[in-house]
Amino acid sequence: MDYLSRQEQFQRTFRGERLDAFVVTHAANLRYLCGYTGSNGLLLVVGDRRTFFTDGRYSEQARQEVRGARVVIAKGSLLSEAVKRMPADRPLRLGFEADFTTVAAAGVMRNAVPKKVAVRATSGLVMRQRMIKDEDELRLIRMAVVLGAGVFEKALPSIHPGIPETEVAGDLEYEARQAGADGMSFETIVASGPRSALPHGRASAEPIPQRGFVVVDSGVILRGYCSDMTRTVHMGGVGRKERKWYEAVLEAQLAGIAAVKPGKKAAEVDKAARQVLRRAGLDRYFTHSTGHGVGLEIHEPPRLGKGQPEELQAGMVITIEPGIYVPGRGGIRIEDMVLVTANGCEVLTSVNKELVEI
């Protein structure tokens, strides 16, 4: 990972916001900017000087991982140590990550800094940079997607009537660890029968029924980067209405993918998928946005939903995941990860999307 280039780009970004210095504290942003994977860290950038602060638990880890910044092991709070290294003899405009800072912590910061330092809240400066993945990130994301797809295909035979949803989830998670995943991107969703109508129906002790849809939504983390995939299978013979529902969701998902290209607004992609379900009379059962960004975190900008003005750019990695959720009957969701390219898009997820009957 070219951490130095990332840091230099971020310095140009916050200088463009008329800031002289910046404090980064969000864990994913620290990992992105300097490679640190611990749970307690602070990166202070003042001019061209970059200093990373952590506590004694992470002294060796920080020295091994942090790139492009001097490591300081704080004896007190990280902020107190950082304040000591801020120039007190000249005016300074200091930015911080308001999206990830509590009101109390922001108050402490304002009270702690020298009088000539003006503290300013900012939103999304690092995240906007993270939206566009570099080649190193894309390589890891591709690997995570392949690993996640393989895990699903290995665990698919474990889905049969009577087995608890939690056991299916356990098989997925075991296969992921065996394949080398750091862990799961989120708590695995296995929702069957009427429970498949819950968009976030995390695996329960309920047994898989003899008949009905089973939604399986899972993702892995590989060297820090997430994957995300949903497939829906059907237990027993599928009825005519249920098959039409599935075909409508698949058509909506393909329409969403077809709409992905640089310059297209996120809301337009959502609209392309939603229109298909509207024509099928199912749009009232589509209760969430069409997709979201994925990277170091499972949910990142941009969000592909109604009214979202963000324009897609080459290098973004997003999900396309329309679904319908019919109370008392069941639900269907189909999700792929998609890379926005210079001329359109590339579907990264390779698992078959035709309806599987078990």
LINBELVEN-V82720 format. One record per residue. N is the residue number from 1. OMEGA is omega as a letter, one per 30 degrees, with the letter a starting at -180 (none if undefined). D_LAST is the distance of its C-alpha to the last C-alpha in Angstrom with 1 decimal. Layout:
BEGIN
{{N OMEGA D_LAST} {N OMEGA D_LAST}}
END
This chain:
BEGIN
{{1 a 43.3} {2 a 46.5} {3 a 47.4} {4 l 50.9} {5 l 50.1} {6 l 47.7} {7 l 50.5} {8 l 53.1} {9 l 50.9} {10 l 50.4} {11 l 54.2} {12 a 54.8} {13 a 52.3} {14 l 54.0} {15 l 57.5} {16 l 56.5} {17 l 56.0} {18 l 59.6} {19 l 58.7} {20 a 60.6} {21 a 58.2} {22 l 54.7} {23 l 52.9} {24 a 49.2} {25 a 47.4} {26 a 43.7} {27 a 41.8} {28 l 39.6} {29 l 42.7} {30 l 44.7} {31 a 42.1} {32 a 42.1} {33 a 45.9} {34 l 47.0} {35 a 44.1} {36 a 44.5} {37 l 41.4} {38 a 43.1} {39 a 42.9} {40 a 46.6} {41 l 48.3} {42 l 50.6} {43 l 51.6} {44 l 55.0} {45 l 56.1} {46 a 59.7} {47 l 61.0} {48 a 60.0} {49 a 59.8} {50 a 56.4} {51 l 56.2} {52 a 53.2} {53 l 53.6} {54 a 51.6} {55 a 52.6} {56 l 53.4} {57 a 50.0} {58 a 48.9} {59 a 52.1} {60 l 50.9} {61 a 47.5} {62 a 49.2} {63 l 51.7} {64 a 49.0} {65 a 46.7} {66 l 48.9} {67 l 50.1} {68 a 52.8} {69 l 54.3} {70 a 56.7} {71 l 55.2} {72 l 57.1} {73 a 56.2} {74 l 57.2} {75 l 59.1} {76 l 58.5} {77 a 56.1} {78 a 54.8} {79 l 56.2} {80 l 59.6} {81 l 59.7} {82 a 58.6} {83 a 61.3} {84 a 64.0} {85 l 63.2} {86 l 63.5} {87 a 66.8} {88 a 69.0} {89 a 71.9} {90 l 70.4} {91 a 68.2} {92 l 64.5} {93 a 61.5} {94 l 58.5} {95 l 54.9} {96 a 52.1} {97 a 48.4} {98 a 48.5} {99 a 44.7} {100 a 44.4} {101 l 47.7} {102 l 48.5} {103 a 51.5} {104 a 53.2} {105 l 52.6} {106 l 54.0} {107 l 57.0} {108 a 57.6} {109 a 57.5} {110 a 60.0} {111 a 62.3} {112 a 62.1} {113 l 62.9} {114 a 66.5} {115 a 68.2} {116 l 68.2} {117 l 64.4} {118 a 62.7} {119 a 59.1} {120 l 56.8} {121 l 53.2} {122 a 50.8} {123 l 47.2} {124 a 44.7} {125 l 47.1} {126 a 45.1} {127 l 41.8} {128 l 42.9} {129 a 43.7} {130 a 40.3} {131 a 38.5} {132 a 39.5} {133 l 38.0} {134 a 40.2} {135 l 39.2} {136 l 38.9} {137 a 36.5} {138 l 34.4} {139 a 34.2} {140 l 32.8} {141 l 30.4} {142 l 29.0} {143 l 28.6} {144 l 26.9} {145 l 24.4} {146 l 23.6} {147 a 23.4} {148 l 21.0} {149 l 18.7} {150 l 18.7} {151 l 18.1} {152 a 14.9} {153 l 13.6} {154 a 14.8} {155 a 13.3} {156 l 9.7} {157 l 9.0} {158 l 10.6} {159 l 8.0} {160 a 7.2} {161 l 9.0} {162 a 12.7} {163 l 13.1} {164 l 15.6} {165 a 15.1} {166 l 18.2} {167 l 16.8} {168 l 14.1} {169 l 17.1} {170 l 19.3} {171 l 17.2} {172 a 17.5} {173 l 21.1} {174 l 21.9} {175 a 20.6} {176 l 22.6} {177 l 25.7} {178 a 25.4} {179 l 25.2} {180 l 28.4} {181 l 27.6} {182 a 30.4} {183 l 28.0} {184 l 25.5} {185 a 26.6} {186 l 25.8} {187 a 24.1} {188 l 20.4} {189 l 18.5} {190 a 15.2} {191 a 15.2} {192 l 12.7} {193 l 13.2} {194 l 16.9} {195 l 17.6} {196 l 15.7} {197 l 18.9} {198 a 20.9} {199 l 21.5} {200 a 22.4} {201 a 20.3} {202 a 20.8} {203 a 18.7} {204 l 19.9} {205 a 20.0} {206 l 17.7} {207 l 14.8} {208 a 11.2} {209 l 11.1} {210 a 9.4} {211 l 9.0} {212 a 9.9} {213 l 10.0} {214 l 10.1} {215 l 13.0} {216 a 13.8} {217 a 17.5} {218 l 19.3} {219 l 22.3} {220 l 24.7} {221 l 28.5} {222 a 30.1} {223 l 33.9} {224 a 34.0} {225 a 31.9} {226 l 28.6} {227 a 25.3} {228 a 22.9} {229 l 19.4} {230 l 16.8} {231 l 13.3} {232 l 11.1} {233 a 7.3} {234 l 6.1} {235 l 4.9} {236 l 5.7} {237 a 7.9} {238 l 9.7} {239 a 13.4} {240 a 16.2} {241 a 17.6} {242 l 14.5} {243 l 14.0} {244 l 17.7} {245 a 17.5} {246 a 15.1} {247 l 17.3} {248 l 20.3} {249 l 19.3} {250 l 18.6} {251 l 22.0} {252 a 23.6} {253 l 22.5} {254 l 23.8} {255 l 27.0} {256 l 27.5} {257 a 27.3} {258 a 29.6} {259 a 32.1} {260 l 32.5} {261 l 35.9} {262 a 39.1} {263 l 41.2} {264 l 38.5} {265 l 38.6} {266 a 35.6} {267 l 35.8} {268 l 35.5} {269 l 32.2} {270 a 31.0} {271 a 32.5} {272 l 30.9} {273 a 27.4} {274 a 28.5} {275 l 30.2} {276 l 27.0} {277 l 25.5} {278 l 29.0} {279 l 29.0} {280 a 25.7} {281 a 27.2} {282 a 24.9} {283 l 27.2} {284 l 28.2} {285 l 24.7} {286 a 25.1} {287 l 27.1} {288 l 27.6} {289 a 29.0} {290 a 27.3} {291 a 27.8} {292 l 30.1} {293 l 31.8} {294 l 30.6} {295 l 32.8} {296 l 34.4} {297 a 32.9} {298 l 29.5} {299 l 31.2} {300 l 34.2} {301 g 36.1} {302 l 35.7} {303 a 33.6} {304 a 32.2} {305 a 32.9} {306 l 35.3} {307 a 38.9} {308 a 38.3} {309 a 41.2} {310 l 40.3} {311 l 40.5} {312 l 37.9} {313 l 39.6} {314 a 38.7} {315 l 37.4} {316 l 35.4} {317 a 31.8} {318 l 29.7} {319 l 26.2} {320 a 25.0} {321 l 22.4} {322 l 22.6} {323 l 20.4} {324 a 20.6} {325 a 20.5} {326 a 21.0} {327 l 22.4} {328 a 20.8} {329 a 17.9} {330 a 16.1} {331 a 16.4} {332 l 15.4} {333 l 17.1} {334 a 17.2} {335 l 19.8} {336 l 21.7} {337 a 25.0} {338 l 27.7} {339 l 31.2} {340 a 34.1} {341 a 36.2} {342 a 39.7} {343 a 38.5} {344 a 35.1} {345 l 32.1} {346 l 29.8} {347 a 26.0} {348 a 25.7} {349 a 21.9} {350 a 20.3} {351 l 16.5} {352 a 14.7} {353 l 14.5} {354 a 12.8} {355 l 9.8} {356 l 6.5} {357 a 3.8} {358 none 0.0}}
END
